[in-house]
Amino acid sequence: MPGRGTSTDWVLKEMLNFEIAKLLYDIADILEIMKVEWKPRAYRSAARAVESLQKPIEDIYREKGLDGLKDIPGVGEGIGKKIAEYIDTRKIKEYEKLKKKIPAGLATLVEIEGLGPKKAFRLWKELGIKSVEDLRSAVEKHEIAKLSGFGPKSEENIAAAIQMFKTAKQRYLLGEALPYAKLLITSLKELPEIKHISEAGSLRRRKETIGDIDILVTVSKASAAKKVMDFFTKLPEVQRVLAKGPTKSTVVLRNGLQADVRLLDDKVYGAALNYFTGNIDHNIELRRIAISKGYKLSEYGLVGRKTERLVSGHTEEELYKKLGLRYIEPELREMRGELDAARKNKLPKLVELNDIKGDLHTHTRFSDGGNSIGEMAEAAKKRGYEYIAITDHSKSDVIARGMDEKKLQKYLDAIDDARKKVKGIRILTGSEIYIHPDGKLDYSDKILSKLDVVVASIHRNFKLSREQQTKRLVQAIENPNVDIIGHLTTRQIGSRPMIEFDPKRVFQAAAKNKVVLEINGSPNRLDLPDNLVKEALEMGCNFAVNSDAHTTDQLSFTEYGVYVARRGWLEVKDVINTLSYSKLAKHF
């Protein structure tokens, strides 16, 4: 294909990582439905490692063969051979056989919050439920409430979970959509005729979920329009072309995501970029401001109401200035006070990824991570970090191979050993401590006082009442050894809702006790959500933007946490891991 060169080859291959990870997750689900022991966990561990690789797995395989694949945490010889088979043939024979052993659609049921493989298996065997639609029908007929171990409350929760699942399936995580958008833009930039190019819409605002990808383009000459559209619609990532025209084309990508490319007049590029970035309420208010100043504003530019002459439109900065406003970063365009702040010159100077000096929530093989302490520290050093906190799970998180007191001492000794071997970065001792339903922590205060960083988190008992969860969190916050509350709402986007709690009481307690609130960058968490970040900020809280990395590659998840921080109006001063090590030590 013309212009298709090595600069985008790595991005193309990276998409294969996600395909293979999904297959491994699917195999794990089917095996669990079939009640196969231990294997599902192994496949999920391998899937997590593959999806977080920053290097294309195909390159690893081509360079080192099966041995290279076995170097990936969690990938042994058996799983490695299946990955190699998929890279070579785009099929895994065992997966094809497994799919035939259960009804089509049954594996999807395990994605419904509150079900899981065991319950999905029972629903299939006892009620013949083979799909989400079958499940919805059974809920409507109240068949599930009659089963032992379920009951009316379970049925009610399943009904809510089905609705959440359906909504989630209509949107994509930012972490799924953004890599594809970067790929498309990187590919299109290879055309010399491209003058300006940018993503737009909710993706540019870095919302946590995305409906589709909008890309805006200008070209150096009008005759290049056809070449751009031909190139775009023939990209290898394109599965189907829905529409193709001289100014707009729409395609469906291999992962099911829809993508549009719009060709614009260069002189109104800024106005169009502003219009298509949104959100709608922000745009409506901008148009009202324009009218009050004697203009009309649309995607075709800012024009005089009487003269119909173009006044501004080439850049967004120029457009905002003409309306008497400071430039507003895309992440802030949610009609949460940004226009008033822009008028008064009080917009925040938003934190950036380069401001982050360390990661305060990471895991290693001492619990459910895939790398050693030394490997995590070396990877953090390569990212330019001054420090990294190793925070493996405490004893009650059995499923995550949490550490009892005896194992904890070996862990602390191993961190001391890593400190001697890995120079140029500070390795902090820490743990992610389980918060029990009564608010007590998993280790004694004596043990906790030995740690540099204590991250306290909820991992179970999500269904407690609002009052119970609030008391649970507040009691943990009031423990003098707690430094950070990890992924406070416990949500998983599209699959698990937030716990019920009183934000005001929890944020007041955090501010009073100087306990930091985490913004967890894991793409399926992004927790705290941006609206709660802004609310907590206004109540005087501080934050840590962490990756919650379980492999070295997942350290990159901090990027998504920074987007949430920006949407929550955070500046450098609000985020503690923008501090140098010496200042951080004083803070704690």
KEFIDREN-346144 format. One record per residue (C-alpha): residue number from 1; residue in one letter; x, y negated, z negated. Coordinates in steps of 0.05 Angstrom, whole numbers, plus 5000, padded with zeros to 4 digits. Each point is the difference from the previous one (the first is absolute). Layout:
N
NODE, NUM, A, X, Y, Z
...
% end
This chain:
588
NODE, 1, M, 5000, 5000, 5000
NODE, 2, P, 5028, 4930, 5016
NODE, 3, G, 5031, 4966, 4940
NODE, 4, R, 4995, 5062, 4957
NODE, 5, G, 5069, 5002, 4969
NODE, 6, T, 5037, 5024, 4939
NODE, 7, S, 4979, 4941, 4957
NODE, 8, T, 4932, 5031, 4989
NODE, 9, D, 5018, 5073, 5004
NODE, 10, W, 5011, 5006, 4925
NODE, 11, V, 4931, 4970, 4986
NODE, 12, L, 4967, 5048, 5047
NODE, 13, K, 5033, 5059, 4967
NODE, 14, E, 4982, 4972, 4931
NODE, 15, M, 4927, 5010, 5017
NODE, 16, L, 5015, 5075, 5004
NODE, 17, N, 5017, 4998, 4926
NODE, 18, F, 4928, 4982, 4983
NODE, 19, E, 4972, 5053, 5047
NODE, 20, I, 5042, 5054, 4967
NODE, 21, A, 4984, 4976, 4930
NODE, 22, K, 4926, 5003, 5014
NODE, 23, L, 5006, 5071, 5026
NODE, 24, L, 5037, 5021, 4937
NODE, 25, Y, 4946, 4968, 4957
NODE, 26, D, 4947, 5037, 5041
NODE, 27, I, 5035, 5066, 4990
NODE, 28, A, 5004, 4987, 4925
NODE, 29, D, 4925, 4986, 4997
NODE, 30, I, 4982, 5063, 5038
NODE, 31, L, 5046, 5044, 4957
NODE, 32, E, 4970, 4970, 4937
NODE, 33, I, 4929, 5014, 5025
NODE, 34, M, 5023, 5071, 5012
NODE, 35, K, 5026, 5003, 4928
NODE, 36, V, 5072, 5012, 5021
NODE, 37, E, 5047, 4988, 4941
NODE, 38, W, 5058, 4948, 4998
NODE, 39, K, 5005, 4991, 5075
NODE, 40, P, 4952, 4940, 5004
NODE, 41, R, 5044, 4962, 4952
NODE, 42, A, 5062, 5015, 5041
NODE, 43, Y, 4967, 4976, 5065
NODE, 44, R, 4976, 4936, 4967
NODE, 45, S, 5069, 4986, 4971
NODE, 46, A, 5030, 5009, 5070
NODE, 47, A, 4945, 4956, 5031
NODE, 48, R, 5014, 4943, 4952
NODE, 49, A, 5074, 5003, 5016
NODE, 50, V, 4988, 5002, 5076
NODE, 51, E, 4950, 4942, 5001
NODE, 52, S, 5048, 4956, 4961
NODE, 53, L, 5062, 5013, 5043
NODE, 54, Q, 5029, 4937, 5029
NODE, 55, K, 5037, 5040, 5053
NODE, 56, P, 4961, 5036, 5055
NODE, 57, I, 4996, 5074, 4982
NODE, 58, E, 5011, 5019, 5072
NODE, 59, D, 5069, 4966, 4997
NODE, 60, I, 5017, 5039, 4937
NODE, 61, Y, 4981, 5065, 5034
NODE, 62, R, 5037, 4984, 5065
NODE, 63, E, 5063, 4980, 4963
NODE, 64, K, 5004, 5056, 4948
NODE, 65, G, 4948, 5051, 5018
NODE, 66, L, 4964, 5039, 4946
NODE, 67, D, 5055, 4982, 4949
NODE, 68, G, 4983, 4927, 5010
NODE, 69, L, 4926, 5013, 4986
NODE, 70, K, 5018, 5040, 4937
NODE, 71, D, 5038, 4939, 4974
NODE, 72, I, 4932, 4964, 4995
NODE, 73, P, 4976, 5005, 4927
NODE, 74, G, 4947, 5055, 4994
NODE, 75, V, 5013, 5031, 5068
NODE, 76, G, 5026, 5071, 4995
NODE, 77, E, 5015, 5049, 5056
NODE, 78, G, 4927, 5022, 5010
NODE, 79, I, 4970, 4930, 5005
NODE, 80, G, 5062, 4977, 5039
NODE, 81, K, 4987, 5052, 5054
NODE, 82, K, 4928, 4977, 5007
NODE, 83, I, 5023, 4928, 5007
NODE, 84, A, 5050, 5021, 5053
NODE, 85, E, 4946, 5039, 5036
NODE, 86, Y, 4955, 4938, 5002
NODE, 87, I, 5056, 4955, 5026
NODE, 88, D, 5016, 5050, 5055
NODE, 89, T, 4929, 5022, 5020
NODE, 90, R, 4952, 4950, 4967
NODE, 91, K, 4967, 5060, 4967
NODE, 92, I, 5007, 5042, 4937
NODE, 93, K, 4973, 5070, 5013
NODE, 94, E, 4987, 5015, 4926
NODE, 95, Y, 4959, 4936, 4994
NODE, 96, E, 4958, 5020, 5060
NODE, 97, K, 4987, 5068, 4967
NODE, 98, L, 4984, 4969, 4932
NODE, 99, K, 4948, 4953, 5031
NODE, 100, K, 4961, 5060, 5025
NODE, 101, K, 4995, 5030, 4930
NODE, 102, I, 4955, 4944, 4974
NODE, 103, P, 4942, 4962, 5032
NODE, 104, A, 5019, 4939, 5040
NODE, 105, G, 4990, 4939, 4956
NODE, 106, L, 5006, 5036, 4933
NODE, 107, A, 5071, 4973, 4989
NODE, 108, T, 4971, 4930, 5006
NODE, 109, L, 4958, 5013, 4938
NODE, 110, V, 5061, 4999, 4955
NODE, 111, E, 5009, 4927, 5018
NODE, 112, I, 4935, 4983, 4964
NODE, 113, E, 5015, 4971, 4932
NODE, 114, G, 4981, 5048, 4944
NODE, 115, L, 4999, 5063, 5042
NODE, 116, G, 5068, 5031, 5013
NODE, 117, P, 5013, 5069, 5031
NODE, 118, K, 4968, 5043, 4945
NODE, 119, K, 4934, 4963, 5001
NODE, 120, A, 5000, 4996, 5076
NODE, 121, F, 5010, 5075, 5003
NODE, 122, R, 4941, 5011, 4952
NODE, 123, L, 4955, 4953, 5040
NODE, 124, W, 5017, 5039, 5063
NODE, 125, K, 4989, 5068, 4970
NODE, 126, E, 4937, 4984, 4959
NODE, 127, L, 4965, 4948, 5042
NODE, 128, G, 5031, 5010, 5069
NODE, 129, I, 5027, 4929, 5001
NODE, 130, K, 5050, 4994, 5057
NODE, 131, S, 5005, 4925, 5012
NODE, 132, V, 4989, 4931, 4970
NODE, 133, E, 4933, 4997, 5035
NODE, 134, D, 4980, 5066, 4968
NODE, 135, L, 5021, 4972, 4933
NODE, 136, R, 4959, 4936, 5010
NODE, 137, S, 4939, 5042, 5017
NODE, 138, A, 5010, 5044, 4937
NODE, 139, V, 5004, 4938, 4957
NODE, 140, E, 4935, 4972, 5029
NODE, 141, K, 4965, 5067, 4985
NODE, 142, H, 5030, 5001, 4929
NODE, 143, E, 5029, 5069, 5014
NODE, 144, I, 5068, 4984, 4968
NODE, 145, A, 4970, 4980, 4933
NODE, 146, K, 4973, 5071, 4992
NODE, 147, L, 5069, 5032, 5004
NODE, 148, S, 5034, 5019, 4935
NODE, 149, G, 5058, 4953, 4985
NODE, 150, F, 4971, 4943, 5042
NODE, 151, G, 4935, 4970, 4974
NODE, 152, P, 4963, 4934, 5016
NODE, 153, K, 5058, 4955, 4980
NODE, 154, S, 5049, 5037, 5045
NODE, 155, E, 4950, 4996, 5057
NODE, 156, E, 4993, 4925, 4990
NODE, 157, N, 5076, 4991, 5000
NODE, 158, I, 5006, 5042, 5064
NODE, 159, A, 4947, 4956, 5034
NODE, 160, A, 5041, 4938, 4984
NODE, 161, A, 5064, 5035, 5022
NODE, 162, I, 4970, 5018, 5067
NODE, 163, Q, 4983, 4927, 5013
NODE, 164, M, 5070, 4979, 4980
NODE, 165, F, 5029, 5054, 5046
NODE, 166, K, 4958, 4978, 5060
NODE, 167, T, 5019, 4927, 4989
NODE, 168, A, 5074, 5017, 4994
NODE, 169, K, 4998, 5041, 5064
NODE, 170, Q, 4979, 4937, 5038
NODE, 171, R, 5063, 4964, 4977
NODE, 172, Y, 5075, 5015, 4996
NODE, 173, L, 5049, 4986, 4944
NODE, 174, L, 5047, 4941, 5012
NODE, 175, G, 5057, 5051, 4994
NODE, 176, E, 4970, 5040, 5058
NODE, 177, A, 4982, 4942, 5046
NODE, 178, L, 5060, 4954, 4991
NODE, 179, P, 5053, 5049, 5027
NODE, 180, Y, 4957, 5010, 5063
NODE, 181, A, 4992, 4925, 5009
NODE, 182, K, 5075, 4990, 4993
NODE, 183, L, 5011, 5055, 5051
NODE, 184, L, 4953, 4968, 5051
NODE, 185, I, 5029, 4931, 4990
NODE, 186, T, 5072, 5026, 5004
NODE, 187, S, 4982, 5036, 5065
NODE, 188, L, 4966, 4940, 5031
NODE, 189, K, 5058, 4954, 4982
NODE, 190, E, 5043, 5039, 5049
NODE, 191, L, 4962, 4966, 5056
NODE, 192, P, 5040, 4937, 5018
NODE, 193, E, 4936, 4965, 5020
NODE, 194, I, 4974, 5001, 4928
NODE, 195, K, 5007, 4931, 4969
NODE, 196, H, 4962, 5004, 4934
NODE, 197, I, 4972, 5061, 4966
NODE, 198, S, 4969, 5013, 4932
NODE, 199, E, 4951, 5045, 4964
NODE, 200, A, 4936, 4966, 4977
NODE, 201, G, 4938, 5016, 4959
NODE, 202, S, 4999, 5034, 4933
NODE, 203, L, 5066, 5033, 5017
NODE, 204, R, 5035, 4933, 5003
NODE, 205, R, 4968, 4982, 4934
NODE, 206, R, 5028, 5066, 4974
NODE, 207, K, 4934, 5025, 4972
NODE, 208, E, 5004, 5068, 4967
NODE, 209, T, 4958, 5033, 5055
NODE, 210, I, 4995, 4984, 5074
NODE, 211, G, 4943, 5010, 5049
NODE, 212, D, 5042, 4993, 5063
NODE, 213, I, 5063, 4968, 5028
NODE, 214, D, 4995, 4933, 5035
NODE, 215, I, 5061, 4975, 5038
NODE, 216, L, 5003, 4932, 5032
NODE, 217, V, 5048, 4986, 5058
NODE, 218, T, 5022, 4943, 5044
NODE, 219, V, 5042, 5008, 5063
NODE, 220, S, 5050, 4956, 5037
NODE, 221, K, 4960, 5003, 5065
NODE, 222, A, 4927, 5016, 5015
NODE, 223, S, 5019, 5053, 5051
NODE, 224, A, 5029, 5043, 4944
NODE, 225, A, 4931, 5015, 4971
NODE, 226, K, 4989, 5064, 5039
NODE, 227, K, 5069, 5026, 4983
NODE, 228, V, 4987, 4990, 4926
NODE, 229, M, 4934, 5036, 5001
NODE, 230, D, 5027, 5057, 5043
NODE, 231, F, 5058, 5008, 4952
NODE, 232, F, 4956, 4998, 4937
NODE, 233, T, 4948, 5050, 5025
NODE, 234, K, 5053, 5050, 5021
NODE, 235, L, 5040, 5001, 4935
NODE, 236, P, 5011, 5072, 4974
NODE, 237, E, 4962, 4982, 4935
NODE, 238, V, 4937, 4988, 5041
NODE, 239, Q, 4951, 5058, 4999
NODE, 240, R, 4943, 4967, 5037
NODE, 241, V, 4986, 4935, 5037
NODE, 242, L, 4933, 4970, 4982
NODE, 243, A, 5005, 4936, 5041
NODE, 244, K, 5051, 4966, 5044
NODE, 245, G, 4997, 4930, 5027
NODE, 246, P, 5043, 4940, 5019
NODE, 247, T, 4994, 4967, 4931
NODE, 248, K, 4981, 5057, 4953
NODE, 249, S, 5012, 5075, 4995
NODE, 250, T, 4976, 5049, 4947
NODE, 251, V, 5029, 5069, 4986
NODE, 252, V, 4994, 5056, 4949
NODE, 253, L, 5067, 5022, 4972
NODE, 254, R, 5020, 5071, 4984
NODE, 255, N, 4981, 4993, 4927
NODE, 256, G, 4929, 4975, 5019
NODE, 257, L, 5014, 4927, 4986
NODE, 258, Q, 4974, 4949, 5051
NODE, 259, A, 5047, 4947, 5026
NODE, 260, D, 4986, 4937, 5041
NODE, 261, V, 5047, 4956, 5039
NODE, 262, R, 4975, 4930, 5018
NODE, 263, L, 5037, 4956, 5050
NODE, 264, L, 4997, 4926, 4982
NODE, 265, D, 5017, 4932, 5029
NODE, 266, D, 5066, 4979, 4968
NODE, 267, K, 4976, 4929, 4984
NODE, 268, V, 4945, 5026, 4954
NODE, 269, Y, 5038, 5060, 4972
NODE, 270, G, 5002, 4971, 4929
NODE, 271, A, 4925, 4985, 5000
NODE, 272, A, 4983, 5070, 5025
NODE, 273, L, 5048, 5032, 4950
NODE, 274, N, 4966, 4961, 4944
NODE, 275, Y, 4930, 5017, 5025
NODE, 276, F, 5014, 5075, 5007
NODE, 277, T, 5036, 5005, 4934
NODE, 278, G, 4940, 4977, 4959
NODE, 279, N, 4969, 5013, 4952
NODE, 280, I, 4932, 4976, 5024
NODE, 281, D, 4986, 4955, 4940
NODE, 282, H, 5068, 4967, 5006
NODE, 283, N, 4987, 4987, 5073
NODE, 284, I, 4931, 4971, 4988
NODE, 285, E, 5028, 4951, 4950
NODE, 286, L, 5056, 4981, 5047
NODE, 287, R, 4948, 4984, 5054
NODE, 288, R, 4962, 4958, 4950
NODE, 289, I, 5063, 4961, 4983
NODE, 290, A, 5013, 4990, 5075
NODE, 291, I, 4930, 4973, 5011
NODE, 292, S, 5008, 4951, 4942
NODE, 293, K, 5062, 4972, 5035
NODE, 294, G, 4966, 4993, 5067
NODE, 295, Y, 5025, 5065, 5032
NODE, 296, K, 4974, 5067, 5023
NODE, 297, L, 5040, 5063, 4982
NODE, 298, S, 4998, 5067, 5034
NODE, 299, E, 5047, 5053, 5027
NODE, 300, Y, 5009, 4952, 5060
NODE, 301, G, 5032, 4946, 4957
NODE, 302, L, 4985, 4937, 4961
NODE, 303, V, 4966, 4951, 5046
NODE, 304, G, 4970, 4931, 4992
NODE, 305, R, 4924, 5003, 4993
NODE, 306, K, 4990, 4940, 5046
NODE, 307, T, 5060, 5006, 5047
NODE, 308, E, 5001, 5077, 5006
NODE, 309, R, 5075, 4991, 5004
NODE, 310, L, 5046, 5051, 4968
NODE, 311, V, 5031, 4970, 4938
NODE, 312, S, 5036, 5061, 4970
NODE, 313, G, 5005, 5074, 5010
NODE, 314, H, 5071, 5022, 5019
NODE, 315, T, 5020, 5020, 4929
NODE, 316, E, 4963, 5014, 4935
NODE, 317, E, 5045, 4952, 4961
NODE, 318, E, 4982, 4944, 5047
NODE, 319, L, 4926, 5017, 4994
NODE, 320, Y, 4998, 4999, 4924
NODE, 321, K, 5040, 4935, 4999
NODE, 322, K, 4950, 4967, 5047
NODE, 323, L, 4944, 5020, 4952
NODE, 324, G, 5037, 4968, 4942
NODE, 325, L, 5021, 5066, 4968
NODE, 326, R, 5064, 5035, 4983
NODE, 327, Y, 5013, 5064, 5039
NODE, 328, I, 4965, 5058, 4967
NODE, 329, E, 5033, 5069, 5001
NODE, 330, P, 4956, 5054, 5033
NODE, 331, E, 4995, 5041, 4936
NODE, 332, L, 4966, 4941, 4965
NODE, 333, R, 4945, 4989, 5051
NODE, 334, E, 4945, 5032, 4960
NODE, 335, M, 4961, 4938, 4977
NODE, 336, R, 5025, 5007, 4928
NODE, 337, G, 5019, 4927, 4991
NODE, 338, E, 5056, 4996, 5051
NODE, 339, L, 4970, 4942, 5039
NODE, 340, D, 4993, 4956, 4938
NODE, 341, A, 5071, 5019, 4980
NODE, 342, A, 5024, 4982, 5070
NODE, 343, R, 4967, 4931, 4995
NODE, 344, K, 5033, 4987, 4932
NODE, 345, N, 5068, 5027, 5021
NODE, 346, K, 4994, 5054, 4946
NODE, 347, L, 5006, 5064, 5041
NODE, 348, P, 5047, 5052, 4968
NODE, 349, K, 5068, 5015, 5031
NODE, 350, L, 4985, 5074, 5008
NODE, 351, V, 5048, 5054, 4978
NODE, 352, E, 5036, 5037, 5057
NODE, 353, L, 5029, 5070, 5006
NODE, 354, N, 5071, 4972, 4999
NODE, 355, D, 4986, 4971, 4931
NODE, 356, I, 4994, 5070, 4969
NODE, 357, K, 5064, 5018, 4962
NODE, 358, G, 4981, 5069, 4973
NODE, 359, D, 4948, 5054, 4992
NODE, 360, L, 4971, 5016, 4932
NODE, 361, H, 4958, 5062, 5015
NODE, 362, T, 5032, 5059, 5035
NODE, 363, H, 5001, 5076, 4992
NODE, 364, T, 5052, 5055, 5010
NODE, 365, R, 5004, 5076, 4997
NODE, 366, F, 4995, 4995, 4924
NODE, 367, S, 4925, 4995, 5012
NODE, 368, D, 4964, 5000, 5067
NODE, 369, G, 5051, 4962, 5042
NODE, 370, G, 5039, 5028, 5058
NODE, 371, N, 5070, 4971, 4988
NODE, 372, S, 5052, 4998, 4946
NODE, 373, I, 5013, 4940, 4955
NODE, 374, G, 5064, 4985, 5037
NODE, 375, E, 4966, 5004, 5068
NODE, 376, M, 4945, 4952, 4978
NODE, 377, A, 5052, 4952, 4973
NODE, 378, E, 5043, 5003, 5063
NODE, 379, A, 4939, 4986, 5043
NODE, 380, A, 4980, 4941, 4957
NODE, 381, K, 5070, 4973, 5005
NODE, 382, K, 4996, 5004, 5076
NODE, 383, R, 4938, 4958, 4997
NODE, 384, G, 5041, 4946, 4965
NODE, 385, Y, 4969, 5010, 4932
NODE, 386, E, 5036, 4981, 4936
NODE, 387, Y, 4963, 5052, 4958
NODE, 388, I, 4953, 5059, 5001
NODE, 389, A, 4959, 5030, 4943
NODE, 390, I, 4992, 5075, 5002
NODE, 391, T, 4932, 5013, 4969
NODE, 392, D, 4983, 5074, 5003
NODE, 393, H, 4934, 5026, 4971
NODE, 394, S, 4988, 5015, 4927
NODE, 395, K, 4980, 5068, 4972
NODE, 396, S, 4924, 4997, 5007
NODE, 397, D, 5004, 4990, 5075
NODE, 398, V, 5009, 5075, 5010
NODE, 399, I, 4979, 5000, 5073
NODE, 400, A, 5057, 4950, 5013
NODE, 401, R, 5049, 5044, 4961
NODE, 402, G, 5003, 4949, 4944
NODE, 403, M, 5058, 5004, 4950
NODE, 404, D, 4994, 5025, 4929
NODE, 405, E, 5048, 4971, 4947
NODE, 406, K, 5054, 5053, 5014
NODE, 407, K, 4999, 4987, 5075
NODE, 408, L, 4998, 4925, 4987
NODE, 409, Q, 5067, 5003, 4965
NODE, 410, K, 5031, 5037, 5059
NODE, 411, Y, 4970, 4947, 5045
NODE, 412, L, 5031, 4943, 4960
NODE, 413, D, 5067, 5036, 5002
NODE, 414, A, 4993, 5008, 5076
NODE, 415, I, 4987, 4925, 5007
NODE, 416, D, 5063, 4985, 4960
NODE, 417, D, 5038, 5047, 5046
NODE, 418, A, 4971, 4966, 5062
NODE, 419, R, 5021, 4932, 4973
NODE, 420, K, 5072, 5023, 4999
NODE, 421, K, 4997, 5026, 5072
NODE, 422, V, 4958, 4946, 5035
NODE, 423, K, 5034, 4933, 4998
NODE, 424, G, 4971, 4933, 5021
NODE, 425, I, 4930, 5008, 4972
NODE, 426, R, 4970, 5004, 4930
NODE, 427, I, 4961, 5063, 4985
NODE, 428, L, 4949, 4989, 4946
NODE, 429, T, 4971, 5055, 4956
NODE, 430, G, 4925, 5004, 5002
NODE, 431, S, 4938, 5043, 5002
NODE, 432, E, 4930, 4996, 5026
NODE, 433, I, 4962, 5014, 4936
NODE, 434, Y, 4930, 5029, 5000
NODE, 435, I, 4948, 4959, 4963
NODE, 436, H, 4954, 5047, 4963
NODE, 437, P, 4924, 4986, 4997
NODE, 438, D, 5008, 4971, 4930
NODE, 439, G, 5055, 4952, 5024
NODE, 440, K, 5057, 5038, 4968
NODE, 441, L, 5063, 5014, 5040
NODE, 442, D, 5033, 5066, 5018
NODE, 443, Y, 5064, 4989, 4961
NODE, 444, S, 5014, 4974, 4930
NODE, 445, D, 5021, 4928, 4990
NODE, 446, K, 5069, 5026, 4980
NODE, 447, I, 5009, 5033, 5068
NODE, 448, L, 4970, 4941, 5038
NODE, 449, S, 5049, 4952, 4967
NODE, 450, K, 5057, 5038, 5032
NODE, 451, L, 4976, 4982, 5070
NODE, 452, D, 5017, 4937, 5039
NODE, 453, V, 4933, 4999, 5037
NODE, 454, V, 4934, 5030, 4978
NODE, 455, V, 4945, 5003, 5053
NODE, 456, A, 4934, 5021, 4968
NODE, 457, S, 4948, 5030, 5048
NODE, 458, I, 4934, 5035, 5003
NODE, 459, H, 5000, 5065, 5040
NODE, 460, R, 4938, 5036, 4974
NODE, 461, N, 4933, 4988, 4965
NODE, 462, F, 4978, 4950, 5052
NODE, 463, K, 4926, 5004, 4982
NODE, 464, L, 5002, 4970, 4931
NODE, 465, S, 4952, 4942, 4987
NODE, 466, R, 5020, 4928, 5013
NODE, 467, E, 5009, 4987, 4925
NODE, 468, Q, 5041, 5064, 4990
NODE, 469, Q, 5046, 4985, 5058
NODE, 470, T, 5009, 4928, 4977
NODE, 471, K, 5019, 5022, 4930
NODE, 472, R, 5046, 5053, 5029
NODE, 473, L, 5038, 4949, 5041
NODE, 474, V, 5002, 4946, 4947
NODE, 475, Q, 5028, 5048, 4948
NODE, 476, A, 5055, 5021, 5048
NODE, 477, I, 5016, 4928, 5016
NODE, 478, E, 5005, 4984, 4926
NODE, 479, N, 5054, 5053, 4990
NODE, 480, P, 5064, 4960, 4992
NODE, 481, N, 5040, 5050, 5041
NODE, 482, V, 4957, 4993, 5063
NODE, 483, D, 5030, 4956, 5054
NODE, 484, I, 4956, 5013, 5061
NODE, 485, I, 4930, 5027, 5012
NODE, 486, G, 5004, 5043, 5063
NODE, 487, H, 4945, 5001, 5054
NODE, 488, L, 4950, 4973, 4950
NODE, 489, T, 4934, 5015, 5037
NODE, 490, T, 5023, 5070, 5020
NODE, 491, R, 4964, 4994, 5066
NODE, 492, Q, 5019, 5036, 5064
NODE, 493, I, 4973, 4961, 5058
NODE, 494, G, 4942, 5035, 5034
NODE, 495, S, 5001, 5061, 4955
NODE, 496, R, 5000, 4980, 4926
NODE, 497, P, 4966, 4938, 4972
NODE, 498, M, 5028, 4955, 4947
NODE, 499, I, 4989, 5018, 4928
NODE, 500, E, 4949, 4957, 4963
NODE, 501, F, 5033, 4949, 4954
NODE, 502, D, 4994, 4927, 4978
NODE, 503, P, 5053, 4962, 5040
NODE, 504, K, 4996, 4938, 4956
NODE, 505, R, 5016, 5037, 4935
NODE, 506, V, 5055, 5042, 5032
NODE, 507, F, 5033, 4940, 5034
NODE, 508, Q, 4996, 4959, 4936
NODE, 509, A, 5033, 5056, 4961
NODE, 510, A, 5055, 5007, 5053
NODE, 511, A, 5014, 4925, 5000
NODE, 512, K, 5000, 4996, 4924
NODE, 513, N, 5047, 5060, 4992
NODE, 514, K, 5043, 4982, 5060
NODE, 515, V, 4987, 5067, 5032
NODE, 516, V, 5011, 5000, 5075
NODE, 517, L, 4946, 5023, 5049
NODE, 518, E, 5024, 5044, 5057
NODE, 519, I, 4983, 4989, 5073
NODE, 520, N, 5010, 5071, 5025
NODE, 521, G, 5022, 4999, 5073
NODE, 522, S, 4980, 5072, 5017
NODE, 523, P, 4955, 4988, 5061
NODE, 524, N, 4942, 5041, 4973
NODE, 525, R, 5001, 4963, 4934
NODE, 526, L, 5020, 4926, 5008
NODE, 527, D, 4981, 4993, 4927
NODE, 528, L, 4987, 4948, 4972
NODE, 529, P, 4955, 4978, 5057
NODE, 530, D, 5013, 4929, 5025
NODE, 531, N, 4937, 4969, 4970
NODE, 532, L, 5019, 5026, 4931
NODE, 533, V, 5071, 4977, 5009
NODE, 534, K, 4975, 4928, 5010
NODE, 535, E, 4953, 5006, 4940
NODE, 536, A, 5056, 5027, 4956
NODE, 537, L, 5048, 4945, 5025
NODE, 538, E, 4950, 4947, 4979
NODE, 539, M, 4999, 5030, 4931
NODE, 540, G, 5075, 4995, 4992
NODE, 541, C, 5023, 5071, 5018
NODE, 542, N, 5066, 5020, 5031
NODE, 543, F, 5009, 5055, 5051
NODE, 544, A, 5049, 5052, 5026
NODE, 545, V, 4996, 5022, 5074
NODE, 546, N, 5021, 5073, 5000
NODE, 547, S, 5003, 5056, 5050
NODE, 548, D, 4981, 5060, 4955
NODE, 549, A, 5049, 5036, 5046
NODE, 550, H, 5004, 5075, 4996
NODE, 551, T, 5054, 5005, 5054
NODE, 552, T, 5055, 4953, 5022
NODE, 553, D, 4960, 4980, 5062
NODE, 554, Q, 4940, 4979, 4959
NODE, 555, L, 5040, 4943, 4970
NODE, 556, S, 4976, 4963, 5062
NODE, 557, F, 4929, 5000, 4971
NODE, 558, T, 5020, 4936, 4963
NODE, 559, E, 4985, 4964, 5065
NODE, 560, Y, 4926, 5015, 4993
NODE, 561, G, 5000, 4979, 4927
NODE, 562, V, 5030, 4933, 5021
NODE, 563, Y, 4942, 4990, 5049
NODE, 564, V, 4951, 5010, 4942
NODE, 565, A, 5040, 4951, 4957
NODE, 566, R, 4996, 4948, 5055
NODE, 567, R, 4925, 5010, 5008
NODE, 568, G, 4996, 4990, 4925
NODE, 569, W, 5036, 4932, 5005
NODE, 570, L, 5063, 5023, 4964
NODE, 571, E, 5065, 4961, 5002
NODE, 572, V, 5070, 5024, 4981
NODE, 573, K, 4991, 4976, 4929
NODE, 574, D, 4940, 5045, 4990
NODE, 575, V, 5036, 5065, 5019
NODE, 576, I, 5051, 5026, 4949
NODE, 577, N, 5039, 5044, 5049
NODE, 578, T, 5021, 4938, 5038
NODE, 579, L, 5044, 4986, 4939
NODE, 580, S, 5074, 5016, 4999
NODE, 581, Y, 5019, 5057, 4955
NODE, 582, S, 5025, 4955, 4944
NODE, 583, K, 4935, 4960, 5000
NODE, 584, L, 4958, 5063, 5004
NODE, 585, A, 5036, 5029, 4939
NODE, 586, K, 4983, 4937, 4961
NODE, 587, H, 4928, 5004, 5023
NODE, 588, F, 4992, 5070, 4973
% end
